[in-house]
Amino acid sequence: MKAAALSDIKKELEHLQPKELLDLCISLAKYKKDNKEYLGYLLFEAHDKTEFIKGVKEEIDEHFETLKLQSNLYYVKKSLRKLLRIISKYTKYIDDKGLSAEMYIYFCTKLKNSGIPYHKSQMLVNLMEQQLKKINTLISTLHPDLQNDFLLDLEKIIN
């Protein structure tokens, strides 16, 4: 089955009655957990992005608390990758490069300050470098004043 173009879907949605549109949204939310989470974000959290970011940071803190108990770097790497998938999903929801950079900077800061010996594993070093590259890419698209603020935070991570 070929997916319809977004413009065609938009035109078709404009012709629907509110009840039909509601039914489509509910069936879409039932179809996949990600759709339900995104719809929940749009309805309940999109209006207050700072509170949403605060919640994401708390979730990152919880993940790092459980990581401190783990001594095997293999499982630490798997947990960090899982956390990065979650952060990536949230950055897609929020669709703001500045806030996305803030989340990734927070992740890298937490990793650096966590006491996890990530320097002992080349995979974890590569993971950190990938995140730093991602942060640089996000920062380069921002306003110059914001770039300076984020670059200062980035220097604290690197040094």
C-alpha positions in Angstrom: 0.0 0.0 0.0 1.4 3.4 -1.0 1.2 6.2 1.5 -0.7 9.3 0.5 1.0 12.6 0.3 0.6 14.9 3.3 -1.1 17.6 1.2 -3.7 15.0 0.0 -4.4 14.0 3.6 -4.7 17.6 4.7 -7.2 18.3 1.9 -9.3 15.3 2.8 -9.2 16.1 6.5 -10.6 19.6 5.8 -13.8 18.0 4.4 -14.5 15.8 7.5 -17.0 16.6 10.2 -15.7 17.1 13.7 -17.1 13.7 14.9 -15.3 11.9 12.0 -12.1 13.7 12.7 -12.3 12.8 16.4 -12.9 9.1 15.5 -9.8 9.2 13.2 -7.6 10.7 15.9 -8.8 8.1 18.4 -8.1 5.2 16.0 -4.7 6.7 15.2 -3.9 6.8 18.9 -5.0 3.2 19.3 -2.8 2.0 16.5 0.6 2.8 17.9 1.9 3.8 21.3 4.1 6.5 19.8 1.0 8.1 18.2 -0.8 8.1 21.5 2.2 9.7 23.3 2.5 12.4 20.6 -1.2 13.1 20.7 -1.0 13.3 24.5 2.0 15.7 24.2 0.1 17.9 21.7 -3.0 18.1 23.9 -1.6 18.4 27.4 2.0 19.5 27.3 2.8 21.4 24.1 1.5 24.7 25.6 4.1 24.6 28.4 7.4 23.5 26.9 9.5 24.6 29.9 7.5 22.2 32.1 7.9 19.5 29.5 11.7 20.0 29.4 11.7 19.9 33.2 9.9 16.5 33.1 12.4 15.2 30.5 15.3 16.2 32.7 13.7 14.4 35.6 13.4 11.3 33.5 17.0 11.6 32.5 18.0 11.9 36.2 16.0 8.8 37.0 17.8 6.8 34.3 21.2 7.9 35.5 20.3 7.0 39.1 19.6 3.4 38.0 22.8 3.4 35.9 24.9 4.2 38.9 24.1 0.8 40.3 25.3 -0.9 37.1 28.9 -1.9 37.0 29.0 -3.7 33.6 29.8 -1.2 30.8 27.9 -3.3 28.3 24.6 -2.8 30.1 25.4 0.8 30.8 25.9 1.3 27.0 22.5 -0.4 26.3 20.8 1.8 28.9 22.4 4.9 27.5 21.3 4.0 24.0 17.7 3.5 25.3 17.8 6.8 27.0 19.0 8.5 23.8 16.2 7.0 21.9 13.7 8.5 24.4 15.4 11.9 24.2 15.4 11.7 20.4 11.6 11.0 20.5 11.0 13.9 22.7 13.1 16.2 20.5 10.9 15.2 17.6 7.8 16.1 19.6 9.1 19.5 20.7 10.5 20.5 17.3 12.6 23.3 18.7 16.4 23.1 18.0 17.3 25.2 21.0 15.4 23.0 23.4 16.7 19.9 21.7 20.3 21.1 22.1 19.4 21.8 25.8 18.3 18.2 26.3 21.3 16.7 24.6 23.7 19.0 26.6 21.9 17.9 29.8 22.4 14.3 28.8 26.1 14.8 28.1 26.6 16.8 31.3 24.9 14.0 33.3 27.1 11.4 31.6 30.3 13.3 32.3 29.3 13.9 36.0 27.8 10.5 36.6 31.0 8.8 37.5 30.5 6.2 34.8 33.9 5.3 33.4 32.9 5.9 29.8 36.5 6.5 28.8 37.2 2.8 29.3 34.8 1.8 26.5 35.4 3.0 22.9 31.7 2.5 22.2 30.8 4.9 25.0 33.4 7.4 23.8 32.0 7.2 20.3 28.5 7.6 21.7 29.5 10.8 23.6 31.3 12.1 20.4 28.2 11.5 18.4 26.1 13.5 20.8 28.6 16.4 20.8 28.4 16.4 17.0 24.6 16.5 17.2 24.7 19.3 19.6 27.1 21.3 17.4 24.8 20.8 14.4 21.8 22.0 16.4 23.6 25.0 17.8 24.8 26.1 14.4 21.2 26.6 13.3 20.3 28.9 16.2 20.5 32.7 16.6 24.0 33.9 17.4 23.1 35.0 20.9 21.7 31.6 21.7 24.7 30.0 20.0 27.1 31.7 22.5 25.1 30.5 25.5 25.0 26.9 24.3 28.7 27.0 23.2 29.6 28.0 26.8 27.7 25.0 28.1 29.3 22.8 25.5 32.8 23.9 26.5 32.1 22.9 30.1 31.3 19.4 28.8 34.4 19.1 26.6 36.8 20.5 29.2 
